[in-house]
Amino acid sequence: MSDNSKSLIGTKNKMGQTYADIEDFFNGKIPKEQFFMTGSEIVKEAVKRSSVGMSISYPITPQSEAAALVGELWVEGYVDAYFRGEHEFAVMSECAGASLGGCRVFTTTSGPGTLRAYENFPMWSGGRLPIMLCLMVRGINSPLSIQPDTIEIGMLLDTGMLIWHAEDAQELFDFILKGYVVAEQPDVHLPIAVAIDGFFVSHTKEMVEIPSPDYCLLPYDPYRSPVPVMDMETAPMRVMRDPFVMKSNYISYMTHTSWQLEIRAAIERSRKYTRKLMGGSLIDVEDGDAEIILCTSGTAVSQSREAIRLMKAKGMDVGLVKIKSIRPFPTEEVKKALDKAKLIVVPELNISGWMAKEIKSTIDRNSRVMVGPHVAGGMTMPPEIIVEEIEKEIALRKES
């Protein structure tokens, strides 16, 4: 936090909200109330407290409602600028322009919209633009599905974005506020995708605890960016005035390689800020000494908890590792948490098994990993299926 930003703490914005430090939102200094809300309604409440300068949207299920509710904030005066783009690719390009212009930017997308916009995400990272993308995942395959499927998270893993996966509406609220703070650190300054499982979180009501709307995050200071900001003296995309690709292929290769390495280094530098705001760890562990550990993210965690209850009723020794941050991936925490497990089960709401691949590439003795069970195309993960598949796997391993 810069000295200029610190000086704003305790002062008010044009809407009468008091600027507060991020810690105050979660340490009890700001009064909280409980509400029964959908994930989409929670997005509105989070943005209302985030000092957002611009939000750009385009309708696609299931994020359309959240985008419309953010539009209401513009009408009320809590968001400075808001409009609907021509399509998802245009939206993400326009978000880049807004961020280059010094705005704190918020947008949302889902499924096919994510893929149409995809080219922009590595561009955001390369431009060091700390844009917040609320990703409400859904199926992307044909025949058409609008139901939740996390395959698109796997497709974002190498874009250079920070990626956090919220289990429920409460985490969604918390992650949006915390995400801005981490993404905008000068030694990070990257876009962040806060993902939720569409419908399961976006359209389901649950009890959430949120701080008073009389408080908001400190505004974005674009002059803390590690690259020159666009202003009256610094032309946008200045590096392209004399494109190095026209001079030497070798120079071009080395420039792009070093910059991609720097983006990945920035993801690593975000780890210390993320750990602090997530309570000291990028994972949560329950019964970590158990022989069988279920390890996953998002709403698959909730379904795993019910499966664990069923297995414990059968006398089985089972624990849980919940992964909250996908990028940066909690490598050391996962290694430590899974070190003693004899069987590691990775339930996923996709067909590709990207989370299991991440875990297998991280831990020692990765033959302990049971890939799946998987559901795809929007199917829920019945806890009974998790239990049944684990029992089958145990029997097969005993036979072999």
C-alpha positions as a Python dict, from the first residue, in 0.01 Angstrom:
ca = {
    (1, 'M'): (0, 0, 0),
    (2, 'S'): (144, 339, -99),
    (3, 'D'): (162, 633, 139),
    (4, 'N'): (-97, 814, -74),
    (5, 'S'): (-338, 522, -35),
    (6, 'K'): (-282, 500, 340),
    (7, 'S'): (-370, 866, 377),
    (8, 'L'): (-721, 791, 243),
    (9, 'I'): (-807, 544, 521),
    (10, 'G'): (-1092, 689, 725),
    (11, 'T'): (-1192, 940, 457),
    (12, 'K'): (-1509, 906, 249),
    (13, 'N'): (-1576, 860, -122),
    (14, 'K'): (-1847, 1037, -323),
    (15, 'M'): (-2107, 779, -207),
    (16, 'G'): (-2027, 840, 160),
    (17, 'Q'): (-1844, 509, 202),
    (18, 'T'): (-1541, 512, 431),
    (19, 'Y'): (-1215, 384, 285),
    (20, 'A'): (-1082, 93, 494),
    (21, 'D'): (-782, -137, 495),
    (22, 'I'): (-849, -488, 363),
    (23, 'E'): (-767, -640, 702),
    (24, 'D'): (-1051, -443, 864),
    (25, 'F'): (-1309, -618, 647),
    (26, 'F'): (-1217, -954, 801),
    (27, 'N'): (-1079, -885, 1151),
    (28, 'G'): (-1405, -769, 1310),
    (29, 'K'): (-1338, -394, 1299),
    (30, 'I'): (-1614, -339, 1042),
    (31, 'P'): (-1960, -454, 1158),
    (32, 'K'): (-2110, -749, 968),
    (33, 'E'): (-2461, -875, 904),
    (34, 'Q'): (-2597, -1208, 782),
    (35, 'F'): (-2805, -1233, 466),
    (36, 'F'): (-2968, -1511, 262),
    (37, 'M'): (-2839, -1450, -89),
    (38, 'T'): (-2749, -1609, -421),
    (39, 'G'): (-2395, -1600, -552),
    (40, 'S'): (-2503, -1346, -815),
    (41, 'E'): (-2638, -1115, -544),
    (42, 'I'): (-2313, -1158, -354),
    (43, 'V'): (-2117, -1040, -658),
    (44, 'K'): (-2314, -715, -646),
    (45, 'E'): (-2239, -672, -275),
    (46, 'A'): (-1867, -741, -325),
    (47, 'V'): (-1836, -497, -615),
    (48, 'K'): (-2028, -236, -414),
    (49, 'R'): (-1745, -243, -157),
    (50, 'S'): (-1456, -268, -407),
    (51, 'S'): (-1425, 88, -543),
    (52, 'V'): (-1463, -39, -900),
    (53, 'G'): (-1403, 220, -1172),
    (54, 'M'): (-1548, 34, -1470),
    (55, 'S'): (-1743, -284, -1539),
    (56, 'I'): (-1812, -413, -1890),
    (57, 'S'): (-2048, -702, -1955),
    (58, 'Y'): (-2206, -927, -2215),
    (59, 'P'): (-2490, -1166, -2133),
    (60, 'I'): (-2425, -1538, -2119),
    (61, 'T'): (-2575, -1789, -1874),
    (62, 'P'): (-2516, -1823, -1580),
    (63, 'Q'): (-2329, -1495, -1524),
    (64, 'S'): (-2587, -1265, -1686),
    (65, 'E'): (-2772, -1193, -1362),
    (66, 'A'): (-2456, -1091, -1178),
    (67, 'A'): (-2354, -863, -1465),
    (68, 'A'): (-2699, -699, -1462),
    (69, 'L'): (-2683, -646, -1087),
    (70, 'V'): (-2345, -473, -1124),
    (71, 'G'): (-2520, -248, -1377),
    (72, 'E'): (-2757, -146, -1099),
    (73, 'L'): (-2455, -31, -899),
    (74, 'W'): (-2365, 202, -1186),
    (75, 'V'): (-2716, 349, -1175),
    (76, 'E'): (-2680, 395, -799),
    (77, 'G'): (-2337, 558, -836),
    (78, 'Y'): (-2112, 290, -687),
    (79, 'V'): (-1945, 206, -1021),
    (80, 'D'): (-1810, 495, -1228),
    (81, 'A'): (-1872, 350, -1576),
    (82, 'Y'): (-2063, 50, -1710),
    (83, 'F'): (-2173, -70, -2052),
    (84, 'R'): (-2249, -383, -2252),
    (85, 'G'): (-1987, -486, -2506),
    (86, 'E'): (-2058, -616, -2854),
    (87, 'H'): (-1956, -972, -2762),
    (88, 'E'): (-1723, -1147, -2518),
    (89, 'F'): (-1406, -1081, -2715),
    (90, 'A'): (-1492, -713, -2734),
    (91, 'V'): (-1569, -702, -2361),
    (92, 'M'): (-1228, -835, -2262),
    (93, 'S'): (-1053, -603, -2509),
    (94, 'E'): (-1245, -307, -2368),
    (95, 'C'): (-1157, -416, -2014),
    (96, 'A'): (-791, -400, -2118),
    (97, 'G'): (-835, -45, -2242),
    (98, 'A'): (-1007, 56, -1920),
    (99, 'S'): (-729, -96, -1710),
    (100, 'L'): (-459, 70, -1922),
    (101, 'G'): (-644, 396, -1858),
    (102, 'G'): (-608, 352, -1483),
    (103, 'C'): (-945, 201, -1383),
    (104, 'R'): (-1009, -80, -1140),
    (105, 'V'): (-1202, -318, -1367),
    (106, 'F'): (-1455, -591, -1301),
    (107, 'T'): (-1616, -830, -1548),
    (108, 'T'): (-1777, -1172, -1567),
    (109, 'T'): (-1808, -1454, -1819),
    (110, 'S'): (-1902, -1820, -1854),
    (111, 'G'): (-1832, -2125, -2070),
    (112, 'P'): (-1843, -2044, -2444),
    (113, 'G'): (-1798, -1677, -2354),
    (114, 'T'): (-1469, -1764, -2184),
    (115, 'L'): (-1345, -1938, -2498),
    (116, 'R'): (-1453, -1656, -2730),
    (117, 'A'): (-1264, -1411, -2508),
    (118, 'Y'): (-966, -1642, -2450),
    (119, 'E'): (-704, -1456, -2656),
    (120, 'N'): (-738, -1155, -2428),
    (121, 'F'): (-640, -1332, -2106),
    (122, 'P'): (-270, -1388, -2189),
    (123, 'M'): (-273, -1031, -2327),
    (124, 'W'): (-402, -905, -1991),
    (125, 'S'): (-118, -1091, -1819),
    (126, 'G'): (145, -966, -2063),
    (127, 'G'): (14, -612, -2020),
    (128, 'R'): (27, -655, -1640),
    (129, 'L'): (-339, -553, -1609),
    (130, 'P'): (-493, -642, -1267),
    (131, 'I'): (-845, -701, -1402),
    (132, 'M'): (-1093, -901, -1193),
    (133, 'L'): (-1276, -1174, -1386),
    (134, 'C'): (-1558, -1351, -1204),
    (135, 'L'): (-1570, -1684, -1387),
    (136, 'M'): (-1901, -1868, -1345),
    (137, 'V'): (-1810, -2197, -1509),
    (138, 'R'): (-2043, -2398, -1732),
    (139, 'G'): (-2029, -2662, -2003),
    (140, 'I'): (-1861, -2567, -2329),
    (141, 'N'): (-1922, -2877, -2536),
    (142, 'S'): (-2174, -2962, -2805),
    (143, 'P'): (-2458, -3050, -2770),
    (144, 'L'): (-2527, -2732, -2580),
    (145, 'S'): (-2508, -2733, -2202),
    (146, 'I'): (-2553, -2441, -1965),
    (147, 'Q'): (-2485, -2651, -1655),
    (148, 'P'): (-2172, -2626, -1434),
    (149, 'D'): (-1854, -2790, -1560),
    (150, 'T'): (-1505, -2681, -1451),
    (151, 'I'): (-1320, -2774, -1771),
    (152, 'E'): (-1267, -2408, -1861),
    (153, 'I'): (-1060, -2352, -1544),
    (154, 'G'): (-814, -2608, -1679),
    (155, 'M'): (-795, -2410, -2003),
    (156, 'L'): (-690, -2095, -1814),
    (157, 'L'): (-405, -2252, -1617),
    (158, 'D'): (-126, -2125, -1846),
    (159, 'T'): (-262, -1780, -1931),
    (160, 'G'): (-57, -1606, -1662),
    (161, 'M'): (-365, -1519, -1456),
    (162, 'L'): (-408, -1575, -1086),
    (163, 'I'): (-690, -1827, -1036),
    (164, 'W'): (-885, -1882, -713),
    (165, 'H'): (-1172, -2131, -688),
    (166, 'A'): (-1446, -2045, -435),
    (167, 'E'): (-1651, -2326, -281),
    (168, 'D'): (-1953, -2113, -188),
    (169, 'A'): (-2102, -1763, -188),
    (170, 'Q'): (-1916, -1661, 128),
    (171, 'E'): (-1580, -1739, -28),
    (172, 'L'): (-1689, -1567, -349),
    (173, 'F'): (-1746, -1242, -158),
    (174, 'D'): (-1421, -1274, 34),
    (175, 'F'): (-1216, -1368, -273),
    (176, 'I'): (-1333, -1069, -479),
    (177, 'L'): (-1219, -818, -217),
    (178, 'K'): (-899, -1005, -134),
    (179, 'G'): (-830, -1072, -501),
    (180, 'Y'): (-808, -704, -589),
    (181, 'V'): (-559, -645, -310),
    (182, 'V'): (-330, -929, -421),
    (183, 'A'): (-361, -867, -796),
    (184, 'E'): (-273, -497, -760),
    (185, 'Q'): (48, -543, -561),
    (186, 'P'): (333, -380, -758),
    (187, 'D'): (539, -701, -758),
    (188, 'V'): (235, -901, -880),
    (189, 'H'): (8, -677, -1093),
    (190, 'L'): (-166, -956, -1284),
    (191, 'P'): (-528, -1032, -1377),
    (192, 'I'): (-719, -1263, -1146),
    (193, 'A'): (-1000, -1509, -1216),
    (194, 'V'): (-1221, -1580, -915),
    (195, 'A'): (-1408, -1891, -1025),
    (196, 'I'): (-1729, -2044, -896),
    (197, 'D'): (-1929, -2341, -1020),
    (198, 'G'): (-2219, -2191, -1213),
    (199, 'F'): (-2574, -2241, -1079),
    (200, 'F'): (-2445, -2445, -782),
    (201, 'V'): (-2315, -2115, -640),
    (202, 'S'): (-2443, -1838, -868),
    (203, 'H'): (-2813, -1924, -838),
    (204, 'T'): (-2831, -2104, -503),
    (205, 'K'): (-2922, -1907, -190),
    (206, 'E'): (-2725, -1952, 129),
    (207, 'M'): (-2642, -1763, 446),
    (208, 'V'): (-2350, -1525, 409),
    (209, 'E'): (-2189, -1275, 644),
    (210, 'I'): (-2085, -949, 484),
    (211, 'P'): (-1945, -621, 619),
    (212, 'S'): (-2141, -299, 625),
    (213, 'P'): (-2182, -122, 287),
    (214, 'D'): (-2068, 196, 460),
    (215, 'Y'): (-1707, 83, 398),
    (216, 'C'): (-1510, 17, 81),
    (217, 'L'): (-1164, -79, -41),
    (218, 'L'): (-904, 186, -103),
    (219, 'P'): (-912, 299, -468),
    (220, 'Y'): (-678, 156, -730),
    (221, 'D'): (-355, 353, -776),
    (222, 'P'): (-239, 288, -1135),
    (223, 'Y'): (96, 452, -1069),
    (224, 'R'): (194, 151, -855),
    (225, 'S'): (203, -56, -1176),
    (226, 'P'): (543, -213, -1256),
    (227, 'V'): (508, -94, -1618),
    (228, 'P'): (433, 260, -1742),
    (229, 'V'): (69, 356, -1720),
    (230, 'M'): (-117, 530, -2000),
    (231, 'D'): (-144, 903, -1936),
    (232, 'M'): (-100, 1229, -2129),
    (233, 'E'): (278, 1179, -2147),
    (234, 'T'): (299, 802, -2197),
    (235, 'A'): (143, 669, -2516),
    (236, 'P'): (-43, 337, -2488),
    (237, 'M'): (148, 26, -2593),
    (238, 'R'): (464, 234, -2632),
    (239, 'V'): (676, -81, -2677),
    (240, 'M'): (514, -135, -3019),
    (241, 'R'): (638, 193, -3172),
    (242, 'D'): (953, 14, -3284),
    (243, 'P'): (852, -354, -3292),
    (244, 'F'): (1150, -572, -3204),
    (245, 'V'): (1000, -855, -3407),
    (246, 'M'): (1093, -653, -3718),
    (247, 'K'): (1458, -623, -3612),
    (248, 'S'): (1570, -968, -3510),
    (249, 'N'): (1401, -1301, -3449),
    (250, 'Y'): (1657, -1372, -3174),
    (251, 'I'): (1570, -1048, -2993),
    (252, 'S'): (1201, -1127, -3030),
    (253, 'Y'): (1242, -1479, -2893),
    (254, 'M'): (1443, -1364, -2592),
    (255, 'T'): (1208, -1075, -2519),
    (256, 'H'): (898, -1293, -2518),
    (257, 'T'): (1065, -1573, -2324),
    (258, 'S'): (1194, -1342, -2051),
    (259, 'W'): (855, -1170, -2023),
    (260, 'Q'): (667, -1499, -1993),
    (261, 'L'): (911, -1604, -1722),
    (262, 'E'): (854, -1273, -1545),
    (263, 'I'): (475, -1324, -1550),
    (264, 'R'): (519, -1667, -1389),
    (265, 'A'): (757, -1516, -1136),
    (266, 'A'): (488, -1259, -1054),
    (267, 'I'): (241, -1542, -991),
    (268, 'E'): (491, -1688, -746),
    (269, 'R'): (537, -1350, -577),
    (270, 'S'): (162, -1334, -520),
    (271, 'R'): (188, -1639, -295),
    (272, 'K'): (291, -1448, 17),
    (273, 'Y'): (1, -1202, -14),
    (274, 'T'): (-250, -1477, -91),
    (275, 'R'): (-140, -1688, 205),
    (276, 'K'): (-177, -1395, 440),
    (277, 'L'): (-529, -1309, 323),
    (278, 'M'): (-637, -1675, 315),
    (279, 'G'): (-551, -1732, 678),
    (280, 'G'): (-194, -1853, 632),
    (281, 'S'): (-246, -2129, 373),
    (282, 'L'): (-378, -2182, 22),
    (283, 'I'): (-549, -2502, 138),
    (284, 'D'): (-775, -2616, 421),
    (285, 'V'): (-712, -2955, 580),
    (286, 'E'): (-959, -3167, 778),
    (287, 'D'): (-842, -3493, 939),
    (288, 'G'): (-512, -3472, 757),
    (289, 'D'): (-369, -3787, 919),
    (290, 'A'): (-631, -4013, 759),
    (291, 'E'): (-527, -4296, 527),
    (292, 'I'): (-770, -4181, 257),
    (293, 'I'): (-772, -3812, 160),
    (294, 'L'): (-1017, -3645, -78),
    (295, 'C'): (-842, -3352, -245),
    (296, 'T'): (-1031, -3109, -471),
    (297, 'S'): (-1170, -2755, -514),
    (298, 'G'): (-1498, -2568, -563),
    (299, 'T'): (-1833, -2734, -496),
    (300, 'A'): (-1672, -3076, -535),
    (301, 'V'): (-1543, -3001, -184),
    (302, 'S'): (-1898, -2973, -50),
    (303, 'Q'): (-1995, -3302, -211),
    (304, 'S'): (-1676, -3463, -82),
    (305, 'R'): (-1767, -3359, 272),
    (306, 'E'): (-2094, -3551, 248),
    (307, 'A'): (-1912, -3853, 103),
    (308, 'I'): (-1670, -3838, 396),
    (309, 'R'): (-1963, -3841, 638),
    (310, 'L'): (-2098, -4156, 470),
    (311, 'M'): (-1757, -4325, 476),
    (312, 'K'): (-1693, -4242, 840),
    (313, 'A'): (-2028, -4400, 923),
    (314, 'K'): (-1881, -4718, 772),
    (315, 'G'): (-1572, -4688, 991),
    (316, 'M'): (-1340, -4569, 713),
    (317, 'D'): (-1047, -4337, 792),
    (318, 'V'): (-1101, -4038, 561),
    (319, 'G'): (-988, -3674, 549),
    (320, 'L'): (-1014, -3372, 322),
    (321, 'V'): (-778, -3126, 152),
    (322, 'K'): (-955, -2824, 2),
    (323, 'I'): (-755, -2629, -257),
    (324, 'K'): (-849, -2259, -269),
    (325, 'S'): (-586, -2117, -504),
    (326, 'I'): (-518, -2286, -839),
    (327, 'R'): (-266, -2024, -951),
    (328, 'P'): (-42, -2003, -764),
    (329, 'F'): (-80, -2374, -696),
    (330, 'P'): (-22, -2464, -328),
    (331, 'T'): (266, -2700, -410),
    (332, 'E'): (436, -2722, -71),
    (333, 'E'): (110, -2727, 126),
    (334, 'V'): (-28, -3009, -90),
    (335, 'K'): (293, -3211, -63),
    (336, 'K'): (289, -3185, 315),
    (337, 'A'): (-85, -3249, 352),
    (338, 'L'): (-80, -3561, 133),
    (339, 'D'): (253, -3707, 244),
    (340, 'K'): (109, -3976, 476),
    (341, 'A'): (-203, -4060, 276),
    (342, 'K'): (-224, -4410, 130),
    (343, 'L'): (-500, -4320, -117),
    (344, 'I'): (-561, -3972, -261),
    (345, 'V'): (-899, -3925, -432),
    (346, 'V'): (-963, -3630, -666),
    (347, 'P'): (-1335, -3581, -748),
    (348, 'E'): (-1385, -3329, -1031),
    (349, 'L'): (-1673, -3164, -1216),
    (350, 'N'): (-1507, -3207, -1556),
    (351, 'I'): (-1397, -3486, -1787),
    (352, 'S'): (-1033, -3382, -1832),
    (353, 'G'): (-915, -3428, -1473),
    (354, 'W'): (-695, -3118, -1468),
    (355, 'M'): (-686, -3104, -1088),
    (356, 'A'): (-566, -3465, -1063),
    (357, 'K'): (-292, -3383, -1316),
    (358, 'E'): (-183, -3087, -1104),
    (359, 'I'): (-168, -3302, -791),
    (360, 'K'): (11, -3593, -961),
    (361, 'S'): (276, -3356, -1096),
    (362, 'T'): (327, -3211, -747),
    (363, 'I'): (354, -3499, -501),
    (364, 'D'): (589, -3793, -454),
    (365, 'R'): (460, -4147, -507),
    (366, 'N'): (184, -4022, -732),
    (367, 'S'): (52, -4374, -794),
    (368, 'R'): (-144, -4304, -473),
    (369, 'V'): (-369, -4068, -672),
    (370, 'M'): (-708, -4199, -780),
    (371, 'V'): (-811, -3986, -1077),
    (372, 'G'): (-1179, -3909, -1034),
    (373, 'P'): (-1460, -3981, -1001),
    (374, 'H'): (-1561, -3735, -1274),
    (375, 'V'): (-1897, -3591, -1368),
    (376, 'A'): (-1938, -3361, -1666),
    (377, 'G'): (-2191, -3157, -1859),
    (378, 'G'): (-2353, -3020, -1546),
    (379, 'M'): (-2423, -3335, -1346),
    (380, 'T'): (-2392, -3306, -971),
    (381, 'M'): (-2143, -3528, -790),
    (382, 'P'): (-2355, -3772, -586),
    (383, 'P'): (-2168, -3848, -262),
    (384, 'E'): (-2275, -4211, -297),
    (385, 'I'): (-2084, -4231, -627),
    (386, 'I'): (-1769, -4102, -458),
    (387, 'V'): (-1803, -4368, -186),
    (388, 'E'): (-1873, -4644, -439),
    (389, 'E'): (-1575, -4553, -658),
    (390, 'I'): (-1341, -4538, -358),
    (391, 'E'): (-1455, -4881, -240),
    (392, 'K'): (-1395, -5022, -589),
    (393, 'E'): (-1049, -4867, -600),
    (394, 'I'): (-955, -5006, -259),
    (395, 'A'): (-1068, -5354, -369),
    (396, 'L'): (-869, -5333, -693),
    (397, 'R'): (-555, -5221, -513),
    (398, 'K'): (-582, -5503, -264),
    (399, 'E'): (-609, -5753, -550),
    (400, 'S'): (-303, -5615, -725),
}
